[in-house]
Amino acid sequence: MPQKYVSKSLEDTKQIAEAFVEKLLKTRGKTGGKAVVILLEGNLGSGKTTFVKAVAEILGIKKNITSPTFVLEKVYKIAKNEKFSQMVHIDAYRLSGAKDLDLLGWGEVVENPKNLVFVEWPEIVDGVFPENTPKICFEFVDENTRNLTFSL
């Protein structure tokens, strides 16, 4: 059953991200020894990267998190976390299909059980993800408000 949230501020988004990370860390062992992959759907400016930035902060990543639109993939080390050692942030917006993920080392990324992977614009590389891959849908409502729907 999808869970719906409304964020009216950056602080709201951080609180939603905190609840997400807490649940993620509790259920970490259920991916069958592979990376945890989270799909992020939504139009430009709907809050996908802002959410990833909040998750990174909660996980103790000190680097500035920006959208990987032009570099396609960014990898961040996660220190002092027994569940994850790195966060991988992929933006598929400029890819032409699922086979382009191979250029990013997709096979290795998903085989590492210590990876937490966020994929923006997953519909562009559809066919790579199992049917039950967790997804968060972001909807721009107005300048400050976003609807987030979690299908985890």
C-alpha positions in Angstrom: 0.0 0.0 0.0 1.6 3.3 -1.0 2.4 5.8 1.7 1.7 9.5 0.9 3.4 12.5 2.3 3.2 16.2 1.8 6.3 18.4 2.1 5.7 22.1 2.5 9.4 22.9 3.3 12.9 21.7 3.3 12.5 20.7 7.0 9.4 18.6 6.1 11.5 16.8 3.4 14.2 16.1 5.9 11.7 14.6 8.4 10.3 12.4 5.6 13.8 11.4 4.7 14.6 10.6 8.3 11.6 8.2 8.5 12.6 6.6 5.2 16.2 6.0 6.4 15.1 4.6 9.7 12.8 2.1 7.9 15.5 1.4 5.4 18.0 0.5 8.0 15.6 -1.8 9.8 14.6 -3.7 6.7 18.1 -3.8 5.1 18.4 -7.6 5.0 15.6 -8.1 2.6 17.3 -7.5 -0.8 18.7 -11.0 -1.2 22.4 -9.9 -0.9 22.2 -7.2 -3.6 22.2 -3.4 -3.5 19.2 -1.5 -2.3 17.8 0.3 -5.4 15.2 3.1 -5.0 13.6 4.6 -8.1 12.8 8.3 -8.0 10.1 9.5 -10.4 8.9 13.0 -11.0 9.3 16.0 -13.2 12.1 18.5 -13.1 12.0 20.5 -9.9 9.8 18.0 -8.1 12.3 17.4 -5.3 14.1 14.2 -6.2 17.7 15.5 -5.6 16.6 17.5 -2.6 15.3 14.2 -1.1 18.6 12.4 -1.9 20.5 15.3 -0.4 18.5 14.9 2.9 19.1 11.1 2.9 22.9 11.7 2.4 23.0 14.2 5.3 21.2 11.7 7.6 23.7 9.0 6.6 26.6 11.3 7.5 27.8 12.2 4.0 29.5 15.5 4.2 30.0 16.2 0.5 27.7 18.6 -1.3 25.1 16.6 -3.1 24.1 17.9 -6.5 22.1 16.4 -9.4 24.2 14.0 -11.5 22.4 15.2 -14.7 25.6 15.9 -16.7 27.9 13.3 -15.2 25.1 10.7 -15.0 26.4 9.0 -11.8 27.9 10.2 -8.5 29.2 7.9 -5.8 29.5 9.0 -2.2 31.3 7.1 0.6 29.3 6.4 3.7 31.4 6.2 6.8 30.6 4.4 10.0 27.5 2.6 8.8 27.2 -1.2 9.1 24.5 -1.5 6.4 25.9 0.7 3.6 29.4 1.7 2.5 28.4 4.0 -0.4 25.5 5.8 -1.9 25.2 5.8 -5.7 23.1 8.6 -7.3 22.2 8.0 -11.0 20.4 10.4 -13.2 19.1 8.5 -16.3 17.6 11.6 -18.0 20.3 11.8 -20.7 20.5 8.0 -21.3 18.8 6.5 -24.3 17.8 3.2 -22.7 18.6 0.4 -20.3 21.8 -0.7 -22.1 23.4 2.7 -21.3 23.5 1.7 -17.6 26.1 -0.8 -18.5 28.5 2.0 -19.3 28.1 3.1 -15.7 29.0 -0.4 -14.4 25.4 -1.1 -13.5 26.1 -4.9 -12.9 28.8 -4.2 -10.4 26.7 -1.4 -8.7 23.7 -3.7 -8.0 25.7 -6.7 -7.0 27.3 -4.9 -4.1 25.0 -5.4 -1.0 26.7 -2.4 0.7 25.4 0.0 -2.0 22.4 2.3 -1.6 21.4 3.3 -5.1 19.0 6.1 -6.1 17.9 6.3 -9.8 16.3 9.4 -11.1 14.2 9.1 -14.3 14.0 5.3 -14.1 11.3 5.1 -16.8 14.1 5.9 -19.4 16.0 2.8 -18.5 12.9 0.6 -17.8 13.4 -3.1 -18.1 16.4 -3.2 -15.8 14.6 -3.2 -12.5 12.6 -6.0 -11.0 8.8 -5.4 -10.9 8.8 -4.8 -7.1 11.7 -2.3 -7.0 10.9 0.4 -4.4 9.8 3.7 -5.9 9.2 7.2 -4.7 7.0 9.5 -6.9 7.5 13.2 -6.5 4.9 15.7 -7.6 5.4 19.5 -7.8 2.3 21.3 -6.3 3.6 24.8 -5.9 6.8 26.7 -5.1 7.0 25.2 -1.6 4.8 22.1 -1.7 5.6 18.6 -3.0 3.6 15.4 -2.8 5.7 12.2 -2.2 4.2 8.8 -2.7 6.3 5.8 -1.5 5.7 2.4 -3.0 8.2 0.4 -0.9 
